[in-house]
Amino acid sequence: MLITSVEEEISIPFENGNEVLKISDGINGNLTIQEIPIISALTNNVVPENTQSDLSELISNLEEEIIGLKSKQKDLDEKRRGLLNKILDFKGSIRVFCRIRPLLWSNISKNDDPVVVDLDKVVVKSAGSKKGFDFDKVFCQNSTQEDVFVEVEPILRSALDGHNVCIFAYGQTGTGKTFTMDGMNDQPGIVPRALKELFHYASLHSTASVTFSMSMLEVYMGNLKDLLAPKPTRRAYEPVSRCNQLNVQVDAKGVVEIEGLTEVPISDFSKANWWYTKGRRARATSSTNVNDVSSRSHCLMRITISHHGGAPEGQARTSKLWMVDLGGSERLLKTGATGLTLDEGRAINLSLSALGDVIASLRRKRTHVPYRNRKLTQILRDSLGNESKVLMIVHISPVEEDLGETICSMSFAKRARGIESNQELPQEIKQLRQKKIAELSDEMREAEEEYQKARDQLQKAESLLSEKKQVNAVACDSTEDEEKITDNTKIDSKEIVDTPCDSEKPTKRKSLPHYMTPTAISRLRHSASERQNHYAARVLRSGTRSSMQLSASQSLSFLEPRLKAVLQSASRHHPDKAAKNVPTETQNCNNLEPKSASSARNKPVTPSLVNSKPTYIRHRRRMSNLI
Ligand SMILES: Nc1ncnc2c1ncn2[C@@H]1O[C@H](COP(=O)(O)OP(=O)(O)OP(=O)(O)O)[C@@H](O)[C@H]1O
């Protein structure tokens, strides 16, 4: 072993003379990550007991911190839910919005004045008179899909919080119901945005695991069609069946189930979007097969949200989110249709009227709610009353020639809101309510921000914990290995000293010539390299650079005293050489007198044992002794 300077550098020549490890003293802190695995191979077979106990303490502290953060997250989430619920209660669990479609190129030349927006009021001018309709929110012609979604978002959260939710698009044909719900590729509507948001939101709020499944159906002339069902195999002579056998069932708890309806699990947004596109196509296909009926059917999409956390084992709490593109409401009035078209129009109007009756009854808190009147209201029964939230977006056209239908839609909205225009709340109460809502919204935002902070802290603590656990596991393995190696080393060094020189006990070595048997240092190197590989594999498995850095810093933290001690030990055994920095005289082991193992250990080490074999053993033993 060549010691140039205690403070500078140590060179450890290996058996083949090629692998010379230069370790800077560590005082200057100039060890690099690349050096660490080698250093670890030399040094990490023992972690100081105090370091290990520190590590264990740190791990238990982190575990405690994680428990605390999780419970903080839970509390904050509950607080946020409570606040959201209060806000929605203030706003009303049944809300009615109005969206005015912009003028289309086909009616650009027409008069666009009959509909005027005044805050949350739509004023309709007809035959020289004005009539105002109040809404919870009005979206004017230049409102974007984003503007609409911002107002829809809280109700989605409510669905994630466990409430049943219904979002309806209502209005005359061509007023933009499908545009609002589906949108276009560059202007996605509520459904694709909601799907994205659900997955995003569920990923952020990981306190309870949430899974989603999707169903889509169409209500046509009072019959149901499963839009996600596999294509039926049909013989050529069989007529195309528009509707499947779906039965609406209500259990004792009032939960509605549609027997036979396809329900697909959706694990991410792309899968959800795939099924959604498939459902829409099925609807579109049926419209071409059966003579353009899409606008005269109701298209319903149901997302079932299952909350697995918190509930007793095996019982997931479920909530339903319905997004409904209702059939156009004008055909009967406008076209004076006959035959099938008349029947379709009648069916739509009847079910829309039934929906209006149900919503109005709920709004007025009537004891009897007429759910059973139509298939549409039967299906939505458990998602319209009690703790459910309802959002109706009424679509109107800005064109004068559609004024008749516009007034019809407004009347429907007014009925759904359950408040007569002249009985609207006084302005002061409205303002007070707005103020309260704003306060609650601020409080909710704060709770949400705190939740996000706690979530970030939790993520950091969890990743740190996993790193520390890995380091601890490696350290524990290494300590066990070191114990084994220390035992082996004792035997090996005894063999090195005794075996070749002990002419009375050569029996075990007889089968192989001496130069073919593994030397102690090669065995040690093999074992060290195995540990190094094992360690490297662990680090790689952990997949984090920081864990490597952590190991590095750990190695560094106890490397310096070790090396110093080794050097001190070496200078104790080689006082002359250490002082003069002169290599010892080369001696051949065979030339040595047979010695006992203990005397061999005490003897000054010479480079004759392939320059450093005993030194290496001694070096390692000294380091472990130090620790
Ligand atoms: N807010 C809007 N901005 C831009 N274009 C719109 C908007 N609303 C509707 N449109 C356009 O108006 C046309 C009719 O809209 P849409 O098909 O959504 O109406 P609809 O009420 O769903 O009709 P139907 O009842 O027949 O299904 C479409 O070309 C659509 O792109």
The ligand as a Tripos MOL2 file, in Angstrom:
@<TRIPOS>MOLECULE
LIG
   31    33     1     0     0
SMALL
NO_CHARGES

@<TRIPOS>ATOM
      1 N1        -71.8240   28.4880  -29.3310 N.pl3     1 LIG1
      2 C1        -71.6390   28.1580  -30.6060 C.ar      1 LIG1
      3 N2        -70.5810   28.6280  -31.2610 N.ar      1 LIG1
      4 C2        -70.3670   28.2810  -32.5380 C.ar      1 LIG1
      5 N3        -71.1700   27.4770  -33.2400 N.ar      1 LIG1
      6 C3        -72.2540   26.9710  -32.6330 C.ar      1 LIG1
      7 C4        -72.5360   27.2810  -31.2840 C.ar      1 LIG1
      8 N4        -73.6600   26.6370  -30.9550 N.ar      1 LIG1
      9 C5        -74.0500   25.9590  -32.0420 C.ar      1 LIG1
     10 N5        -73.2210   26.1580  -33.0460 N.ar      1 LIG1
     11 C6        -73.3270   25.5900  -34.3780 C.3       1 LIG1
     12 O1        -74.7110   25.5380  -34.6850 O.3       1 LIG1
     13 C7        -75.0190   24.3610  -35.4000 C.3       1 LIG1
     14 C8        -76.1170   23.5800  -34.6880 C.3       1 LIG1
     15 O2        -75.6500   23.2170  -33.4180 O.3       1 LIG1
     16 P1        -75.9840   21.8070  -32.7820 P.3       1 LIG1
     17 O3        -75.9550   20.7150  -33.7560 O.co2     1 LIG1
     18 O4        -75.1070   21.6710  -31.6120 O.co2     1 LIG1
     19 O5        -77.4660   22.0530  -32.3300 O.3       1 LIG1
     20 P2        -78.4220   21.0550  -31.5610 P.3       1 LIG1
     21 O6        -79.2350   21.8730  -30.6740 O.co2     1 LIG1
     22 O7        -77.6700   19.9730  -30.9500 O.co2     1 LIG1
     23 O8        -79.2860   20.4630  -32.7110 O.3       1 LIG1
     24 P3        -80.0850   19.0390  -32.6990 P.3       1 LIG1
     25 O9        -81.1720   19.1800  -31.7150 O.co2     1 LIG1
     26 O10       -80.5890   18.9200  -34.0870 O.co2     1 LIG1
     27 O11       -79.1160   17.9880  -32.3400 O.co2     1 LIG1
     28 C9        -73.7430   23.5730  -35.5090 C.3       1 LIG1
     29 O12       -73.1550   23.8290  -36.7660 O.3       1 LIG1
     30 C10       -72.8700   24.1460  -34.4380 C.3       1 LIG1
     31 O13       -71.5140   24.0630  -34.7760 O.3       1 LIG1
@<TRIPOS>BOND
     1     1     2 1
     2     2     3 ar
     3     2     7 ar
     4     3     4 ar
     5     4     5 ar
     6     5     6 ar
     7     6     7 ar
     8     6    10 ar
     9     7     8 ar
    10     8     9 ar
    11     9    10 ar
    12    10    11 1
    13    11    12 1
    14    11    30 1
    15    12    13 1
    16    13    14 1
    17    13    28 1
    18    14    15 1
    19    15    16 1
    20    16    17 2
    21    16    18 1
    22    16    19 1
    23    19    20 1
    24    20    21 2
    25    20    22 1
    26    20    23 1
    27    23    24 1
    28    24    25 2
    29    24    26 1
    30    24    27 1
    31    28    29 1
    32    28    30 1
    33    30    31 1
@<TRIPOS>SUBSTRUCTURE
     1 LIG1         1 GROUP 0 **** ****
